[in-house]
Amino acid sequence: PKGEKWHLKLIELMQLNLPIRCPVLSEKTTKMLDEYRAFRHLFRNIYTHRMIPEKVMKMCDKLLQTWQGLKTDLDNFIDTMEETNA
């Protein structure tokens, strides 16, 4: 993806079920990753002047859950692709 919103487009593309591959990410993981993407954008553009500790802590609290969801999705994707190509 190209353009200003390439991060968002990439996440959205990874959720699609395409003829050449199954979805890489589940809807739940997509939403969690998009929340981090949006937070990063705000942090880089706004929070340098007015950081909100509660928002930072909220994102930190969700990090392990997000990582576990991403790892599960990637493992499932690899397994599915290996089964398809076997």
C-alpha positions as CSV (number, residue, x, y, z in Angstrom):
1,P,0.0,0.0,0.0
2,K,1.0,3.6,-0.6
3,G,0.0,6.9,0.6
4,E,-0.6,8.6,3.9
5,K,-2.8,5.8,5.3
6,W,-0.7,2.9,4.2
7,H,-0.5,1.5,7.7
8,L,-4.3,1.3,7.9
9,K,-4.6,-0.2,4.4
10,L,-2.0,-2.8,5.2
11,I,-3.9,-3.9,8.3
12,E,-7.2,-4.0,6.3
13,L,-5.6,-6.0,3.5
14,M,-4.3,-8.6,5.9
15,Q,-7.8,-9.3,7.1
16,L,-9.2,-10.1,3.6
17,N,-9.8,-13.6,2.4
18,L,-8.3,-13.6,-1.1
19,P,-8.2,-16.3,-3.8
20,I,-4.5,-16.8,-3.3
21,R,-4.5,-16.9,0.5
22,C,-6.7,-17.0,3.6
23,P,-6.9,-14.0,6.0
24,V,-3.7,-13.3,7.9
25,L,-5.5,-11.5,10.7
26,S,-8.7,-12.1,12.5
27,E,-11.2,-9.2,13.0
28,K,-10.3,-9.0,16.7
29,T,-6.6,-8.7,16.1
30,T,-7.2,-6.2,13.3
31,K,-9.1,-4.0,15.6
32,M,-6.5,-4.2,18.3
33,L,-3.7,-3.5,15.9
34,D,-5.6,-0.5,14.5
35,E,-6.0,0.9,18.0
36,Y,-2.2,0.8,18.3
37,R,-1.8,2.4,14.9
38,A,-4.2,5.2,15.8
39,F,-2.5,5.7,19.2
40,R,0.9,5.9,17.5
41,H,-0.4,8.6,15.1
42,L,-1.8,10.6,18.0
43,F,1.3,10.1,20.1
44,R,3.6,11.3,17.3
45,N,1.4,14.3,16.4
46,I,-0.3,15.4,19.7
47,Y,1.0,13.7,22.8
48,T,4.4,15.2,22.7
49,H,2.8,18.4,24.1
50,R,0.0,16.9,26.2
51,M,0.6,13.3,27.1
52,I,-2.3,11.5,28.9
53,P,-0.9,8.9,31.2
54,E,-4.1,7.0,31.5
55,K,-4.2,6.4,27.7
56,V,-0.6,5.2,27.7
57,M,-1.3,2.8,30.6
58,K,-4.4,1.5,28.8
59,M,-2.4,0.7,25.7
60,C,0.3,-0.9,27.8
61,D,-2.3,-3.1,29.6
62,K,-3.5,-4.4,26.3
63,L,-0.1,-5.2,24.8
64,L,0.2,-8.8,25.9
65,Q,-3.3,-9.6,24.7
66,T,-2.6,-8.0,21.4
67,W,0.7,-9.8,21.0
68,Q,-0.9,-13.2,21.8
69,G,-3.7,-12.6,19.3
70,L,-1.3,-11.6,16.6
71,K,0.9,-14.7,17.3
72,T,-2.1,-17.0,17.2
73,D,-3.4,-15.4,13.9
74,L,0.1,-15.8,12.3
75,D,0.5,-19.4,13.5
76,N,-3.0,-20.2,12.1
77,F,-2.2,-18.5,8.8
78,I,1.0,-20.5,8.4
79,D,-0.7,-23.7,9.3
80,T,-3.5,-23.1,6.8
81,M,-1.1,-22.1,4.0
82,E,1.0,-25.2,4.7
83,E,-2.1,-27.5,4.6
84,T,-3.2,-25.8,1.4
85,N,0.1,-26.3,-0.3
86,A,0.6,-29.9,0.9
